[in-house]
Amino acid sequence: MTAPALAPVVDPVLPDPTLRIGGVAVAASDGGTYTSINPADESTVVEIAAATADDVDRAVSAARAVFDSGVWSDLPGSERGRILARAADLIEADAENLAALEAVEMGKLYQHSVAGDMPVTAGTFRHFAGWADKITGQTTALPDFAGQHRFGFTMRQPVGVVGAITPWNNPAVIAGWKLAPALAAGCTVVVKPAEDAALSTIRLAELLTEAGLPDGVVNVVTGLGPVAGAALAGHAGLDKITFTGSPRVGRGITPLAGDKFRKMTLELGGKSPQIVFPDADLDAAMPWIAMGNFYHQGQVCAAGTRVLVHESIADDVVARLAAIAESSVIGDPRDPASTMGTIVNAKQLDGILGYIETGKSEGAQLITGGARVDRPGFFVEPTVFRGTNDLTIAREEIFGPVATVITFRDTDEAIRIANDTRFGLNAMIYTSDLSTAHSVIPRLRVGTVWVNGWGVPEPHLPWGGREASGFGRELGLSGVTAHTEEKTVHLAF
């Protein structure tokens, strides 16, 4: 198989780093900004507008006015779909620039972004473009009542104004997850991107405008989480809030449903198991197992950082995983030779290093890695521990390239360990026996199971978790209906 050609590395064209309210690029009302830092060299990228609570209120009011006007919600679904499909084309055309923005702002590998994230983002918009004119209800004949013939049907209508808060780890991808289904359903949106990764979302808003999206359908409020994020999450003018981020922040958002008992979708991360059975094809499985730990420096909610391995093959798996970690080329995310980029910021790096020290102090066996890379920027070595499921590094989401290999004796023990967590986002199974896979899948308390692989959630299928991983579903038909209200109609004649 021929390796894919590397995309040319481009210098990013920075979008206007201001707010987008009602179709107008504006500064924060108090003129405030914050500094976006390049995590590869700690240089300043740009000063970005820091929205105030008043700015968030203006954005929500703009989204409400546009929704109530019907300029988007009453537009035929086929026309909404045409605009979303056009946006997908523009995202594909701008993929290298979008990837460069994410590389310089939050350290995502440029080549991974060009080849993976941006096609996924474009594909998400294209998928939901196809749903825009297919959001239908159901019909049923009802029994006669009191001498009347009756007929019933349901209809789905857009929920209204959606507040979307996105994380820094996959900014364009997850902005697409939230924007595309909401727009397909006819909603208007106020999106607050993470302060460490706002530029690609601002650029997406520009591309949506270029695609023909009416002014004010999508509004962007950049800024700090405790100010802009909190103001949006608690705003009474929203009909729905959708948030992807940490359980700590999600726990604070949950009580903010308010008197309207508005809809919520929360995706709050995970501590996912990768279960490796003794009959697994390790030659095929190990690249996926490693990717599930080290892709994007482990800064992935779906990362499989608990590697549960049958005791008969544990030594082999540990050796192979360590070898992959040690072969990583850690460097500038825009360098084509790099296979691992940076941690997003100094705080996150310090947290990862703290977890590594905790793992060592609690008795986990450090196999490889575990240190900050001696160079400017926020780089850490991919790390492999061998330990048990009661260690802090096996209980808490580290959001860094830190794998913990845990052994099991039989299937029941593997499932017990896999489910012994407060999270429930996803799980991976590696086996050559489909009967084993089918018997294990129903017993795993997670939202998604991968068999003999790992990857990015597909827009065609729902994505979400349970327990501390949140509630509700994004993507697929579930992602569309989550942005609608179902209305039942009884006709008597």
C-alpha positions in Angstrom: 0.0 0.0 0.0 1.3 3.4 -1.0 1.5 5.9 1.9 -0.7 9.0 1.3 1.0 12.1 0.1 1.8 14.7 2.7 -0.2 17.9 2.4 1.8 21.0 1.8 2.3 23.0 5.0 0.7 26.4 4.7 0.9 29.5 6.9 -2.5 30.1 8.4 -4.6 33.1 7.4 -6.0 34.3 10.7 -9.7 35.2 10.7 -10.8 38.5 12.2 -10.5 37.5 16.0 -13.7 39.3 17.0 -17.2 38.3 18.0 -19.8 37.4 15.4 -23.2 38.8 16.5 -26.1 39.1 14.1 -23.8 38.7 11.1 -21.5 41.5 12.2 -17.9 41.2 13.4 -17.6 43.3 16.6 -15.2 43.8 19.4 -16.1 42.9 23.0 -18.3 45.6 24.5 -15.6 46.5 27.0 -12.8 46.1 24.4 -11.3 43.2 26.3 -9.2 40.5 24.7 -7.2 37.5 25.7 -3.9 36.1 24.3 -3.9 33.0 22.1 -0.6 31.1 22.6 1.2 28.7 20.2 1.9 25.7 22.4 4.8 24.6 20.2 7.0 27.6 21.0 4.9 29.7 23.6 4.7 32.6 21.2 1.7 34.8 20.8 -0.6 33.9 17.9 -3.2 36.7 18.2 -5.3 38.7 20.7 -8.9 37.4 20.6 -12.0 39.2 21.7 -13.1 38.3 25.2 -16.9 38.4 25.3 -18.7 39.8 28.4 -22.0 38.6 29.7 -23.6 41.6 27.9 -22.1 40.4 24.6 -23.5 36.9 25.2 -26.9 38.4 25.9 -26.7 40.4 22.6 -25.7 37.2 20.7 -28.6 35.2 22.2 -31.0 38.1 21.4 -29.8 38.1 17.8 -30.2 34.4 17.5 -33.7 34.6 19.0 -34.8 37.4 16.6 -33.6 35.5 13.6 -35.3 32.3 14.8 -38.6 34.1 15.4 -38.4 35.8 12.0 -38.5 32.4 10.3 -35.8 33.4 7.8 -34.1 30.1 8.6 -36.5 27.9 10.5 -39.3 28.4 7.9 -36.9 27.9 5.0 -37.6 24.7 3.0 -35.4 21.9 4.3 -34.0 21.3 0.8 -32.8 24.9 0.8 -31.2 24.6 4.2 -29.6 21.4 3.0 -28.2 23.2 -0.1 -26.5 25.8 2.1 -25.0 23.1 4.4 -23.7 21.1 1.4 -22.1 24.3 0.1 -20.5 24.8 3.5 -19.1 21.3 3.3 -17.5 22.1 -0.1 -16.0 25.3 1.3 -14.6 23.5 4.4 -12.9 21.0 2.1 -11.4 23.8 0.0 -10.1 25.6 3.1 -8.9 22.4 4.9 -5.2 23.3 4.8 -5.8 26.7 6.3 -8.2 25.3 9.0 -5.6 22.7 9.8 -2.8 25.3 10.1 -5.0 27.4 12.5 -5.5 24.4 14.8 -1.8 23.5 14.6 -0.6 26.9 15.7 -3.3 27.5 18.3 -3.6 24.2 20.1 -0.9 21.8 18.8 -2.8 19.4 16.7 -0.7 17.6 14.1 -1.2 19.5 10.8 -1.1 16.3 8.7 -3.6 14.5 10.9 -5.9 17.5 10.7 -5.7 17.8 6.9 -6.2 14.1 6.4 -8.7 13.5 9.2 -10.3 16.3 11.1 -11.2 18.5 8.2 -12.7 15.8 6.0 -14.7 14.6 9.0 -15.9 18.2 9.6 -16.9 18.6 5.9 -18.5 15.2 6.0 -20.6 16.1 9.0 -22.1 19.1 7.3 -22.7 17.1 4.1 -24.4 14.3 6.1 -26.7 16.6 7.9 -27.4 18.5 4.7 -29.1 15.3 3.5 -31.3 15.2 6.6 -32.6 18.8 6.4 -35.6 17.9 4.2 -36.2 14.5 5.8 -37.2 15.5 9.3 -40.6 14.0 9.4 -43.2 12.6 11.8 -45.4 9.6 11.7 -49.1 9.0 10.9 -51.6 6.6 12.4 -55.3 5.8 12.1 -57.0 6.1 15.5 -60.2 4.3 16.6 -63.4 6.1 16.3 -64.5 7.9 19.5 -67.9 9.4 20.4 -69.1 9.0 16.9 -66.1 10.7 15.3 -63.6 9.3 12.9 -60.1 10.2 14.0 -56.6 10.4 12.5 -53.3 11.2 14.2 -49.9 12.4 13.1 -46.8 13.9 14.6 -44.5 16.7 13.4 -41.0 17.7 14.4 -40.3 21.4 14.8 -36.9 23.1 15.6 -36.4 23.5 19.3 -35.3 27.1 18.9 -32.1 28.8 20.0 -29.2 26.5 20.9 -26.2 27.4 23.0 -23.2 25.3 22.0 -20.0 25.2 24.1 -17.1 23.4 22.4 -13.8 22.0 23.7 -10.3 22.7 22.6 -9.1 19.3 21.6 -11.1 18.8 18.3 -12.4 22.3 17.8 -13.6 22.2 14.1 -14.8 18.6 14.3 -17.0 19.2 17.4 -18.2 22.6 16.3 -19.4 20.7 13.2 -21.1 18.1 15.4 -23.0 20.8 17.1 -23.7 23.2 14.3 -24.7 20.9 11.4 -27.6 19.0 13.0 -28.9 22.1 14.7 -28.9 24.0 11.5 -30.4 21.1 9.6 -33.3 21.1 12.1 -33.9 24.8 11.6 -32.4 26.1 14.8 -30.3 29.2 15.4 -27.1 28.9 17.4 -24.7 30.8 19.7 -21.4 28.9 19.9 -18.8 29.6 22.5 -15.5 27.9 21.5 -12.8 27.1 24.0 -10.4 30.0 24.6 -7.4 27.8 23.6 -8.9 26.9 20.2 -11.2 29.6 18.9 -9.7 30.4 15.5 -11.0 27.5 13.5 -14.5 28.0 14.8 -14.4 31.7 13.8 -13.3 30.6 10.4 -16.1 28.0 10.2 -18.6 30.9 10.8 -17.0 32.8 8.0 -17.4 29.9 5.6 -21.0 29.4 6.6 -21.7 33.0 5.8 -20.0 32.5 2.4 -22.2 29.4 1.9 -25.3 31.6 2.2 -26.3 31.2 5.8 -28.4 34.2 6.8 -26.9 36.7 9.2 -27.5 35.8 12.9 -28.2 32.1 12.4 -24.8 31.3 13.8 -23.3 33.7 16.3 -19.8 33.2 17.9 -18.8 34.5 21.3 -15.2 34.0 22.1 -13.8 34.5 25.5 -13.0 32.9 28.9 -15.0 30.0 30.2 -15.9 31.6 33.6 -17.3 34.7 31.9 -18.5 34.0 28.4 -19.1 30.3 28.9 -20.9 30.7 32.2 -23.1 33.5 30.8 -24.1 31.3 27.8 -24.7 28.2 29.8 -27.0 30.0 32.2 -28.8 32.2 29.7 -32.5 32.1 30.1 -33.0 32.8 26.4 -31.8 29.4 25.2 -34.0 26.5 24.3 -31.2 24.0 24.4 -27.6 23.8 25.7 -25.1 21.4 24.2 -21.7 21.1 25.9 -18.6 19.0 25.4 -15.9 19.2 28.1 -15.0 18.0 31.5 -17.3 16.4 34.1 -16.5 19.2 36.5 -17.8 21.9 34.2 -20.7 19.7 33.0 -21.8 19.1 36.6 -22.1 22.9 37.0 -24.1 23.3 33.8 -26.7 20.6 34.7 -28.5 22.7 37.3 -28.9 25.5 34.8 -31.8 24.0 32.9 -33.8 26.8 34.6 -37.5 27.3 34.8 -37.9 26.4 31.2 -36.5 22.9 31.8 -34.6 23.3 28.6 -33.0 20.5 26.7 -29.4 19.5 27.3 -26.8 17.3 25.7 -23.6 16.8 27.7 -20.6 14.8 26.5 -18.1 14.8 29.4 -15.2 12.6 28.5 -14.2 9.1 29.5 -11.7 6.6 30.9 -12.3 4.0 28.2 -11.2 0.4 28.3 -9.5 -1.4 25.4 -10.0 -5.1 26.1 -7.4 -7.4 24.4 -8.4 -11.0 24.4 -5.8 -13.8 24.0 -6.9 -14.6 20.5 -6.5 -11.0 19.2 -4.3 -10.5 16.1 -1.7 -8.3 17.8 -0.1 -7.3 14.5 -3.3 -5.8 13.4 -4.5 -4.6 16.8 -1.4 -2.8 18.2 -1.5 0.2 15.9 -5.1 0.8 17.0 -4.4 0.3 20.7 -1.5 2.8 20.4 -3.6 5.3 18.5 -6.3 5.0 21.2 -3.7 6.2 23.7 -1.4 8.5 21.8 -3.5 10.1 19.0 -3.5 13.9 19.5 -1.2 13.4 22.5 -4.0 11.5 24.3 -6.2 14.7 24.3 -9.2 12.8 23.2 -12.4 12.1 25.1 -12.7 8.6 23.5 -9.1 7.7 24.3 -8.7 4.1 25.5 -6.2 4.6 28.2 -7.1 1.6 30.3 -5.6 -1.3 28.2 -7.1 -4.5 29.7 -5.0 -7.5 28.5 -5.3 -11.2 29.1 -2.5 -12.2 31.4 -1.2 -14.7 28.8 -0.2 -12.0 26.3 0.3 -9.0 28.7 4.1 -9.0 28.4 3.9 -9.0 24.6 1.4 -6.2 24.5 3.4 -4.1 27.0 6.6 -4.5 25.0 4.8 -3.6 21.7 3.1 -0.6 23.1 6.3 0.7 24.7 8.1 0.2 21.4 5.5 2.3 19.6 5.7 5.0 22.2 9.5 5.1 22.0 9.4 5.3 18.2 7.3 8.5 18.3 8.8 11.6 16.8 7.8 14.5 19.1 8.0 17.9 17.5 6.3 20.9 16.1 2.9 19.9 14.8 3.5 21.6 11.5 6.6 19.6 10.8 5.7 16.7 8.5 8.2 14.5 10.4 6.4 14.8 13.7 4.1 12.0 14.8 3.2 13.6 18.1 2.6 17.3 18.7 2.1 19.4 21.8 -0.1 19.5 24.9 -2.5 22.4 24.5 -1.2 24.6 27.3 1.1 24.8 30.4 -1.7 24.0 32.8 -2.7 20.8 31.0 1.0 19.8 30.7 1.5 20.3 34.5 -1.6 18.2 35.2 -0.4 15.3 33.0 3.0 15.4 34.7 1.3 15.4 38.1 -0.7 12.3 37.2 2.5 10.6 36.1 4.1 11.3 39.4 1.0 10.1 41.2 1.2 6.8 39.2 4.8 6.3 40.3 4.1 7.1 43.9 1.1 4.7 44.0 3.3 1.8 42.8 2.5 1.6 39.1 5.4 0.3 37.1 6.7 2.9 34.6 7.6 1.1 31.4 8.5 4.1 29.3 8.2 7.8 29.0 7.0 10.0 31.8 9.0 13.1 31.3 8.6 16.6 29.8 10.5 17.0 26.6 13.5 19.3 27.0 12.6 22.0 24.4 10.5 25.1 24.3 6.8 24.4 24.2 4.4 22.0 25.9 5.7 18.6 25.0 5.5 15.3 27.0 6.8 11.8 26.2 4.1 9.2 25.5 4.0 7.1 28.6 3.2 3.5 29.4 2.5 2.2 32.9 1.7 -1.3 34.1 -0.7 -1.4 37.1 -4.2 -2.1 38.4 -7.6 -0.5 38.1 -7.6 1.0 41.5 -4.7 3.4 40.7 -5.5 7.1 40.3 -4.1 7.0 36.7 -6.7 4.3 36.0 -9.6 6.1 37.6 -9.3 9.7 36.4 -9.3 11.1 33.0 -5.8 12.4 32.4 -6.3 13.8 28.9 -2.7 13.1 28.0 -0.6 10.3 26.4 -0.6 8.1 29.4 -1.6 4.4 29.0 -2.1 2.0 31.9 -1.9 -1.8 31.1 -4.1 -3.9 33.4 -4.3 -7.7 33.2 -7.3 -10.0 33.5 -7.8 -13.7 33.8 -11.1 -14.4 32.1 -13.9 -12.6 30.3 -16.0 -12.0 33.4 -13.1 -10.3 35.1 -12.4 -8.2 32.0 -16.0 -7.0 31.9 -15.9 -6.3 35.7 -12.8 -4.2 35.3 -14.1 -2.4 32.2 -17.3 -1.4 34.0 -15.5 -0.4 37.2 -15.4 3.3 36.4 -17.6 6.3 36.8 -17.4 6.9 33.1 -19.3 5.3 30.2 -18.4 6.8 26.9 -16.9 4.0 24.8 -14.9 0.7 24.8 -12.8 -1.3 22.4 -12.7 -5.1 22.0 -9.9 -7.0 20.2 -10.6 -10.6 19.4 -10.6 -13.0 16.4 -13.9 -14.6 17.6 -17.0 -12.7 16.7 -18.9 -14.8 19.2 -16.7 -13.3 21.9 -17.4 -9.8 20.7 -21.1 -10.3 20.5 -21.3 -11.7 23.9 -19.2 -8.9 25.5 -20.8 -5.9 23.7 -24.2 -6.0 25.6 -22.4 -6.2 29.0 -20.3 -3.1 28.6 -22.0 0.0 30.1 -20.9 2.5 27.4 -22.5 4.4 24.6 -20.2 3.0 21.8 -18.2 -0.1 21.3 -15.5 -0.5 18.7 -14.5 -4.1 17.6 -10.9 -4.6 16.3 -10.3 -0.9 15.8 -10.7 2.7 17.1 -11.4 5.9 15.4 -13.4 9.1 15.0 -17.2 8.9 15.6 -19.0 8.8 12.3 -21.7 11.4 11.6 -24.1 8.7 10.4 -24.3 7.1 13.9 -25.2 8.5 17.3 -22.4 9.4 19.8 -22.6 10.0 23.5 -22.2 8.3 26.9 -23.7 7.6 30.2 -23.0 8.3 33.9 -20.0 10.7 34.2 -19.6 10.7 30.4 -22.8 12.7 30.1 -26.2 12.2 28.6 -28.0 12.7 25.3 -26.7 11.8 21.8 -25.0 13.8 19.0 -24.7 12.8 15.4 -26.9 10.4 13.3 -30.7 10.8 13.3 -30.5 11.1 17.0 -28.5 14.3 16.6 -31.2 15.8 14.4 -34.1 14.8 16.6 -32.3 16.1 19.6 -32.8 19.6 18.1 -36.5 19.2 17.6 -39.7 19.1 19.6 -42.2 16.5 18.7 -45.8 17.7 18.4 -48.8 15.3 18.3 -51.9 16.2 16.3 -55.4 14.6 16.6 -57.8 15.2 13.8 -61.5 14.4 14.2 -63.9 14.4 11.3 
